[in-house]
Structure formats: structure tokens, C-alpha cells
């Protein structure tokens, strides 16, 4: 596990150097074609931080002034509370079935059932800060499991 986190941190730090945040909320895609909403985290209520708003799904494994590492889990047939991610992140997704991601207004951002082909897990991807959203795990049997390494802005 330490080796994986070390790899993710190195990948994430390289991406932080290359990434810039959007000034307004906009829909974006990462290299996998995974759509999500991003924008200016200063505009998002602090009460919607993932650890505050959805503590049952986001467990802090490590936090310091550089990173916050979260273990994220969602049981089958559950909906996580509305929340946001204020920092760019590297996600190491270990398992997931079909899911729907909705924005703060309940609009569907992504429905994996609509993709031309299924994701293969495990997979690693990069995400900019993520605007308030809520994921619904549609699987009857698969728990969504991932490690999220959030890269805090340099002090």
C-alpha cells in the first residue's frame, strides 16, 4: 500500500505542476473521458467538503499541508451525500459497478450505463477540483472502492 501511495503522490505532484484550475464552474473531462464539474473551490461552501458532508464515505488516511489521502467507499445501492473536492486529485479506483454522478441541482453529469464500453478496474485517473456532486452506486453487489490523493495548493 505504501508503494501505491508513493507512486500516486509522484504522479499527482507531476500533474499539479501541469494543471490549472478553471475560474468558473464548467464541465470537463479527464484522459479517460470521465466527465465531471469543476470550477473555483472558493465558491463552494466549506460544509460541502467531502470529509465534512459525506464522512460515511470518505475516511482520512493521511493529511498534512501537502496532501490529503482519502479512502472512499460506497456500498451497493446507496447514494452519497452532496459534497465537493476542493483540490486536484489522483484517484486509484479499485472497484466499481455502474453508477450515476449528479451535480448539486440533481442533473446527471455521468451515467456509466451510457458509456460505449465499461471501465476496467483497477484504474488511475487525474481530476481537477470537483464541484458539489453526489454519486449513486447502482450495483446490487459491488462496493465502490478507491483511494483519492488530494493535492493541496503550495503554502
C-alpha positions as CSV (number, residue, x, y, z in Angstrom):
1,X,0.0,0.0,0.0
2,X,2.8,2.4,0.8
3,X,4.3,1.7,-2.6
4,X,1.0,2.6,-4.3
5,X,0.6,5.8,-2.3
6,X,4.2,6.8,-3.1
7,X,3.5,6.2,-6.9
8,X,0.2,8.1,-6.7
9,X,1.9,11.0,-4.9
10,X,4.6,11.2,-7.6
11,X,2.1,11.1,-10.4
12,X,-0.1,13.7,-8.6
13,X,2.8,16.1,-8.0
14,X,3.8,15.9,-11.7
15,X,0.1,16.6,-12.6
16,X,-0.1,19.5,-10.2
17,X,2.7,21.3,-11.9
18,X,1.0,20.9,-15.2
19,X,-2.6,21.6,-14.1
20,X,-4.5,24.8,-13.7
21,X,-8.0,25.3,-12.2
22,X,-10.9,26.8,-14.1
23,X,-12.2,30.2,-12.7
24,X,-15.8,29.2,-13.1
25,X,-17.8,26.0,-12.8
26,X,-17.6,24.1,-16.1
27,X,-17.9,20.5,-17.2
28,X,-14.5,18.9,-18.0
29,X,-13.2,15.5,-19.0
30,X,-10.0,13.7,-17.9
31,X,-8.0,11.4,-20.1
32,X,-10.5,8.6,-19.7
33,X,-13.3,10.7,-21.0
34,X,-14.8,10.8,-17.4
35,X,-17.0,13.9,-17.3
36,X,-17.4,16.0,-14.1
37,X,-17.9,19.5,-13.0
38,X,-15.1,21.7,-11.8
39,X,-14.6,25.4,-11.0
40,X,-13.4,27.7,-8.3
41,X,-13.4,25.9,-4.9
42,X,-13.6,29.3,-3.1
43,X,-17.2,29.5,-4.4
44,X,-18.2,26.2,-2.8
45,X,-19.5,26.0,0.8
46,X,-16.9,24.6,3.3
47,X,-19.7,22.5,4.7
48,X,-19.7,20.5,1.4
49,X,-16.1,19.4,1.8
50,X,-16.2,15.6,1.3
51,X,-14.9,14.7,4.8
52,X,-17.5,17.1,6.4
53,X,-20.5,16.4,4.2
54,X,-20.0,12.7,3.5
55,X,-17.9,11.3,6.4
56,X,-19.5,7.8,6.0
57,X,-17.9,7.6,2.5
58,X,-14.6,9.5,3.0
59,X,-12.1,8.3,5.6
60,X,-8.9,10.3,6.0
61,X,-5.9,8.0,5.9
62,X,-3.3,10.8,5.9
63,X,-3.4,14.6,6.0
64,X,-0.7,17.2,6.1
65,X,0.0,20.6,4.5
66,X,0.7,19.0,1.1
67,X,-1.8,16.2,0.6
68,X,-5.0,14.6,2.0
69,X,-5.4,10.9,1.3
70,X,-8.9,9.5,1.4
71,X,-10.3,6.0,1.4
72,X,-13.6,6.3,-0.4
73,X,-16.2,3.6,-0.2
74,X,-19.9,3.3,-1.3
75,X,-21.9,0.2,-0.5
76,X,-24.2,-1.2,-3.2
77,X,-27.4,0.6,-3.8
78,X,-26.5,3.7,-1.9
79,X,-26.3,7.4,-2.6
80,X,-23.6,9.5,-1.0
81,X,-24.5,13.0,0.3
82,X,-23.8,16.0,-1.8
83,X,-20.1,17.0,-1.4
84,X,-17.1,18.6,-3.2
85,X,-13.4,18.2,-3.5
86,X,-11.5,21.5,-3.3
87,X,-8.1,20.2,-4.5
88,X,-6.9,18.4,-7.7
89,X,-6.7,14.7,-7.1
90,X,-5.3,11.4,-8.3
91,X,-7.9,8.6,-8.0
92,X,-6.9,4.9,-7.8
93,X,-10.3,3.2,-8.3
94,X,-10.1,-0.4,-7.1
95,X,-13.7,-1.5,-7.9
96,X,-16.9,-0.1,-9.1
97,X,-20.0,-1.2,-11.0
98,X,-22.4,1.1,-12.7
99,X,-23.0,4.4,-11.1
100,X,-24.6,7.8,-11.7
101,X,-22.9,11.1,-10.7
102,X,-25.2,14.1,-10.3
103,X,-24.4,17.8,-9.8
104,X,-25.8,20.0,-7.0
105,X,-29.1,20.5,-8.9
106,X,-29.6,16.8,-9.4
107,X,-28.6,16.9,-13.1
108,X,-26.9,13.8,-14.4
109,X,-23.2,14.5,-15.0
110,X,-22.4,10.9,-15.9
111,X,-24.2,7.6,-16.1
112,X,-21.8,4.7,-16.7
113,X,-24.6,2.7,-18.3
114,X,-24.4,5.2,-21.2
115,X,-20.7,4.7,-21.9
116,X,-19.8,2.9,-25.2
117,X,-17.6,0.5,-23.1
118,X,-17.2,-0.3,-19.5
119,X,-14.3,0.9,-17.4
120,X,-11.7,-1.7,-16.4
121,X,-10.6,-1.7,-12.8
122,X,-8.3,-1.0,-11.2
123,X,-7.7,2.3,-12.9
124,X,-5.9,5.5,-12.1
125,X,-7.0,9.0,-13.2
126,X,-6.4,12.7,-12.6
127,X,-9.2,15.1,-11.7
128,X,-9.2,18.9,-11.2
129,X,-11.2,20.2,-8.1
130,X,-14.7,18.7,-8.2
131,X,-17.7,20.9,-7.8
132,X,-20.6,19.7,-5.5
133,X,-21.9,16.3,-6.7
134,X,-23.4,13.1,-5.4
135,X,-22.7,9.6,-6.7
136,X,-25.3,6.8,-6.7
137,X,-23.9,3.2,-6.7
138,X,-26.3,1.3,-8.9
139,X,-24.7,-2.1,-8.3
140,X,-26.5,-4.7,-6.2
141,X,-23.2,-6.5,-5.4
142,X,-20.2,-4.2,-6.0
143,X,-18.9,-1.7,-3.4
144,X,-17.2,1.3,-5.0
145,X,-13.7,1.4,-3.5
146,X,-11.0,4.0,-4.3
147,X,-8.1,5.9,-2.8
148,X,-8.2,9.6,-3.5
149,X,-4.9,11.6,-3.1
150,X,-5.9,15.3,-3.0
151,X,-3.0,17.7,-3.8
152,X,-3.2,20.8,-1.6
153,X,-2.0,24.1,-3.1
154,X,1.5,25.0,-2.1
155,X,1.7,27.2,1.0
